């Protein structure tokens, strides 16, 4: 029995390169998206660390006079 040119007895790995290519592309895009999110988070942490290193003691103490 054949459905659109693919035999039901054909193993899943041998279906078609086009189907696997689009799956690999989708997985690659998802991995790239996660990598970009991680880089953004690391960059935000780096910016915060650099801001604190310029004036590390600003806001650490509050002197109040009356």
C-alpha positions as a Markdown table, in Angstrom:
| # | Residue | x | y | z |
|---|---|---|---|---|
| 1 | Unk | 0.0 | 0.0 | 0.0 |
| 2 | Unk | 1.4 | 3.4 | -1.0 |
| 3 | Unk | 0.4 | 6.8 | 0.3 |
| 4 | Unk | 1.7 | 9.7 | -1.9 |
| 5 | Unk | 4.7 | 7.6 | -3.0 |
| 6 | Unk | 5.7 | 6.3 | 0.4 |
| 7 | Unk | 5.3 | 2.7 | 1.1 |
| 8 | Unk | 4.0 | 1.8 | 4.6 |
| 9 | Unk | 6.6 | -0.8 | 4.9 |
| 10 | Unk | 9.4 | 1.8 | 4.4 |
| 11 | Unk | 11.3 | 2.5 | 7.6 |
| 12 | Unk | 10.9 | 6.0 | 9.1 |
| 13 | Unk | 14.6 | 6.9 | 8.5 |
| 14 | Unk | 14.3 | 6.4 | 4.8 |
| 15 | Unk | 11.1 | 8.4 | 4.2 |
| 16 | Unk | 12.6 | 11.4 | 2.4 |
| 17 | Unk | 15.4 | 13.9 | 2.6 |
| 18 | Unk | 13.0 | 16.8 | 2.1 |
| 19 | Unk | 11.1 | 15.9 | 5.3 |
| 20 | Unk | 14.2 | 15.3 | 7.3 |
| 21 | Unk | 15.7 | 18.6 | 5.9 |
| 22 | Unk | 12.7 | 20.6 | 7.0 |
| 23 | Unk | 12.8 | 18.9 | 10.4 |
| 24 | Unk | 16.5 | 19.6 | 10.8 |
| 25 | Unk | 15.9 | 23.2 | 9.8 |
| 26 | Unk | 13.1 | 23.6 | 12.4 |
| 27 | Unk | 15.3 | 22.1 | 15.1 |
| 28 | Unk | 18.2 | 24.3 | 14.1 |
| 29 | Unk | 16.1 | 27.4 | 14.2 |
| 30 | Unk | 14.7 | 26.5 | 17.6 |
| 31 | Unk | 18.2 | 25.8 | 19.0 |
| 32 | Unk | 19.4 | 29.1 | 17.6 |
| 33 | Unk | 16.5 | 30.9 | 19.2 |
| 34 | Unk | 17.4 | 29.4 | 22.6 |
| 35 | Unk | 21.0 | 30.3 | 22.1 |
| 36 | Unk | 20.1 | 33.9 | 21.3 |
| 37 | Unk | 17.9 | 34.1 | 24.4 |
| 38 | Unk | 20.8 | 32.8 | 26.6 |
| 39 | Unk | 23.2 | 35.3 | 25.0 |
| 40 | Unk | 20.7 | 38.1 | 25.8 |
| 41 | Unk | 20.4 | 37.1 | 29.4 |
| 42 | Unk | 24.2 | 36.8 | 29.7 |
| 43 | Unk | 24.6 | 40.2 | 28.1 |
| 44 | Unk | 22.1 | 41.8 | 30.5 |
| 45 | Unk | 24.0 | 40.3 | 33.4 |
| 46 | Unk | 27.2 | 41.7 | 32.0 |
| 47 | Unk | 25.8 | 45.2 | 31.6 |
| 48 | Unk | 24.5 | 45.1 | 35.2 |
| 49 | Unk | 27.9 | 43.9 | 36.5 |
| 50 | Unk | 29.7 | 46.7 | 34.5 |
| 51 | Unk | 27.4 | 49.4 | 35.9 |
| 52 | Unk | 28.1 | 48.3 | 39.4 |
| 53 | Unk | 31.8 | 48.2 | 38.9 |
| 54 | Unk | 32.0 | 51.9 | 37.9 |
| 55 | Unk | 30.6 | 53.0 | 41.3 |
| 56 | Unk | 30.4 | 49.9 | 43.5 |
| 57 | Unk | 29.5 | 51.8 | 46.7 |
| 58 | Unk | 26.8 | 54.1 | 45.3 |
| 59 | Unk | 23.5 | 53.4 | 47.1 |
| 60 | Unk | 25.2 | 51.1 | 49.7 |
| 61 | Unk | 24.9 | 53.7 | 52.5 |
| 62 | Unk | 22.3 | 56.2 | 53.3 |
| 63 | Unk | 23.3 | 59.2 | 55.5 |
| 64 | Unk | 20.4 | 61.1 | 56.9 |
| 65 | Unk | 20.8 | 64.4 | 58.8 |
| 66 | Unk | 18.0 | 66.3 | 60.6 |
